[in-house]
Structures are given as structure tokens and as C-alpha cells.
């Protein structure tokens, strides 16, 4: 018996009793459903129909293959949500966390390139082991590289690279590396160090198992793990070459020891001094070589190779370099590799010492997450207002009170840092001058932030431009969140997303804007025009931390202020170049590039004022370029701010104009692989 739905069912399929009857008939195999004509399914009816069914046992009776894709997905989801009660519930599979995926990918990559891919006792069926592993090999001595096998650096056709090599010149002869090593610094009271070397030796031999249908086992490469440990006495002079393993006596350890002040400078090399045989040449090669150096008693004996500060005997003529030595005084270089990278296991009790240094064919470093300070984690920042919308609507008299917590918290931090100079635990004894110089720069930055606050309280045009910038960034941030949610398929409205968490400055972004308000407002400010005191501020923060938004906040302020100020020093704020941005696209990923284009086209190319707020319109003259259709591109990118209507100042894009309500800035330059220039221009 076959029931074709909905011919034998109600049109809307909302009968619970019928659904229960059909469920029993499907379980007994008495009916088969046909969903090909169903246009509506009531959720409660579907739940009653599918209760206790599963696709494996009742799929034929349910007729899932006859349902439309959307209905079929709904039915299968219902089967998952209402499985049979008598079956044991198995846990749902969950994707591993990103960190675990990264570790697995890294491990798979290292096994493929470096090896051993199948474990320390692997068997390879390749003809040559050198063809299997591309990195981490030490050749027998005097092995020359065929010039034809050397890769040349390919340059993009038409690229304007400097210093191109002459392709007609043959590449010079070179040798395969047959040694690797490291140089490290050891504390002076140490008399002996321990060196442990490991590598893989591959021997040609018959396979242990006979393949099916073969009369004799094939020849394979069998990996034999090799390890040797030796102690080296520290005395000035060379470490004479000596064998470290009886099975390969021509694998040598050699080096040199020097004494410098209160340290031993030790250089150690693992050398493959074997001759390559006529046959089975890979047996003379070393694969996956590495060695580690440690103290025989497990002490942390390794010190920095370069002692920082005056007491270290190193005089750095550049003030910036001495300042960097102070900031990174606990980040020591314990070793340097020769033909290989190195890794140091730092003493957890004192970062100035290390317990072990070792070679690494493929180096890796875990970069710690860096995030900006948040007001909820710092009590002194709790009164600070970071809400863009609240700042955009605040009267001039209230801006100072809403922002004063930022310089106050910064001043408290400076006082704490100044107290640390005399703290022995901070280890700043050798960096007194540099510490006071850095804090003086912090005091200067604090003064600039306070000057910016004073400007907002005293200058109505600056306050209006600041409110305009906050409104522009508020609308841009809100629209970005809305676009992301809509791309994911969420049915949301902008009004529903208009919450404080979607329109909040990071603390450093607001500090950067306040820092530059005074100098960007006055053409004759010494930080802007004085040849000795002019400054260029750089935001140094990891990718994705919010640098672009901070720059855009300043850009929005400048573009609004120019139009509010009108003519200054004989030049009209309605004309000329307001902002110049340039990004080297080679250093950006596609995601970052899209983020930049999206945010800049919105923040710089949109009309940010409210239709009900004439004060939010800083100018009646738009900034539009008539060249090469750039106005149309900018307008299309910013139509969201004009209630879906693309408007141009003069109709050059074929759209009706409302010049008093539009600020459209042209995007000029080429968006090619080589570089991207973005000019935000005024009307010419």
C-alpha cells in the first residue's frame, strides 16, 4: 500500500491523530509515503510522525527520497532530534579545537618534509631516501650540487623589481651541507657540558614481509635510529674532531671554546665525514639530524650571548637600541645556529638562564595572544565612556567628564612604572637612563592626551568634528556587524544589533585619537609644523587588533574639521587631499585587504549625519571626483548610509544629486597584486 501525500492527507498536514496513525503503519511496514507534492509541514505534526523512527530502519516507509530538499532536510533533522528511545544514545562528534587542528597539521607537515613519516623504525619503498625527505639531511663530504637542480627566484612578469640577476650567468658551484651546529654562552663556573646527538641512518635490505604473489621480498630502506651522548670539557681552544658512534665512526663532533669575561663561548658542530659509496649512496647520508647541549647535572647554565647594559661590556651608541635592550632585558639570545635553527628551554624561575639548547631543522615559536586593555578589567577605567553613540550625542560640556578617566588611569600607570625603577626585582639597575627617558616620553604622551581633552572642551568646531567622527565609526561598526550576520544567513535588523557591544572603542584607539586631536586641529601646532618637534605617531599592534579603526577615526575627524573650519591660512578646507593611505598588498592577506576596503569605503565615503540632525552635517559641499567613474564606485559602497539611495553630488554617476547631504570620497589608484594606494580626495 502506498499513500501519496497530500492526496490522502490534509493539504496542510496538521492532523496529529493522522500522523500518529501513519507512524504506526510505517513501523509495521504497511505504508510508504510520497512527499513530492507537499508544500507545508506543521512542526508538531512532523514531531508526532517521526517519534521513535530512524532513517536506517524506516527510511523506505518514510519516503525521504521523494521529498523536496528542504523538506527532506527537515525530516532528517527531526529523526536526529527524536531517535528511538530503546537505542543507546551515542555522543555527537564535535570538531576539535583550532589549536589541536594546527598541531596536527604541523605534525603532518613535519613528518612529510623531515620525517620519519612512519615512525622511528619505518621502511621506505622509494628508490632514494633523498627523494622522500626534502629537509634535514647531512651529505657525505665533498658532495656538489648540480647547478641545473638549483631553483631560481621567479619574478612576476612586468614587476618593477630592482637588482635583477643576469640570467645568462651560470650559477656558482656549491656543496651539499655536511655539518650543522650552534654557538652558545655558558656560565664561567661550568667545567663540562653534555652533548646528545640523534639522527636516522637508512640501510638497504630485503623487506621483512613477502608481498602477495612475489617470489622474493623487495629491497626497502630500513631506518635505524642512531643516538650518541658525550661530555665535552670546557677549556680555551679547539674541540678536536672525535667519533661519537661506533657504527658510523666518521660521524664526528668538533668545535671550539673561547673565554670572554665571565662566560664560555662554545661552538659545536655535528659533521658527516663519511665518503659516499658507489652503491647504496643514501647509506652514507644522515637524515633528521639534531643534537642538544645541557649540563650533566641538569642546572640552568646557559646565559645570554650578548650581555645587555653597561655592566655587560656592550656599549650601544643608539638611544633606541639601548631602549630596546631595556624593554627586552629578559628576552635573551642563548644560542645561534649554523646551518640550522636553535631552540632554548628557558629556566622557569629566571628567564635570564636556560637549561638546554638544541638544534631545530624546522623552527617553531608560540606567539602569545596580545589584547588591548579593557575598562571592566581595570577599576580606574570604569568611568571611561567608550560607547561611540554616546560620545556622538554628548554635548561639548560633557565630553571632558566622559573621557577624563583615560588620562587619569594612564597617569596612575606611569607612577607605578616610575616606582619600579628602584625595585631590585625589575632588574633595571643598568638601565636607569633609558627607564627615565621612556617615562618622560610617556609623560609627553599624557600631556598630549590632556591637551586633546582641553581642546574638545574649549573649541566647538573640534567637539562637533569629534562627535561626527564617533557617529561615522558607530554607523560603520554597526553596518559591519549587520553585514557579517546577514552573510551567515541570520535574519536580523540593524535596530536589533544597535547595542553597546557593537559600537565600543578599544581603549588604545580612543587614546590614539585624543593624542592627535590638538596637532591635527591647528596647522601651526609644533608637533605638526616645527622642524625639530614634529612627530609621526605609529600604532604598533598585532593584526586584527583594531589599528585600522583608530586611523579611520582620525581620518573622519580631519575630514569633518576641514569643512567646519572653512578657509584656513588662505586655503579652503573644501578642497585638496585630506588623507593619504597606502598599503603594500604583498604583506596583507585577502581577508585583511577586504577588511580595509570595506571599512575605508564606508567610513570615508559615507554620509554620516542623521537626517534629523542638521548639526551633524559638517559641510554643504561634497567631496567627489568626476574622474574615471570613481564616484559611482564609492557611492555604491556606501549606499547603506543613504537609505538605499545612491546619490552623487553632480549627477556624474547618473544619479540624482543632493549635494548638501552627501560626502563621497573617491577611491583612486590601482588594486593590483603589487600595491594599493588609497587617496581620499576633496572636490577639485
Secondary structure, DSSP 4 states (H G I P E B T S, - for coil): --EETTTTS-TT---HHHHHHHHHHHHHT---EE-TT-----HHHHHHHHTT--HHHHHHHHTGGGS-HHHHHHHHHHHHHT--TTSPPPPPP-PPPHHHHHHHHHHHHHHHHTS-TT-TT-EE-SS-HHHH--SSEEPPTT-EEPGGGS------TT---SS---TTSPPPPEE---EEEEEEEEETT--EEEEEEEEEEEEEEE-SSPPTT-SSPPEEEEEEEEEEEEEEE--SEEEEEEE--STTTTEEEEEEEEEETTEEEEEEEEEE-PPPPSSSGGGG-EEEEEEEEE-TT----EE-SS--SGGGT-----HHHHHHHHHTTT----EEEESSEEEEEE-TT-TT-EEEEEEESS----PPP-----GGG-GGGTT---BHHHHHH--HHHHHHHHHHHHHHHHHHHHHHHHHTT-GGGT-GGGHHHHHHHHHHHHHHHHHHHHHHHHHHH-HHHHHHHHHHHHHHHHHHHHHHHHHHHHTT----HHHH-SGGGSB--HHHHHHHHHHHHHHH-TT-HHHH-TTT---------TTSSHHHHHHHHHHHHHHHHHHH-EETTEETTSSEEEEEEE-GGGS-HHHHHHHHHHHHHHHHS--S-TT-GGG---SS-----STTHHHHHHHHTGGGGTT----SSSTTSS---GGG-----B-S-B-SS-EEEEEE---
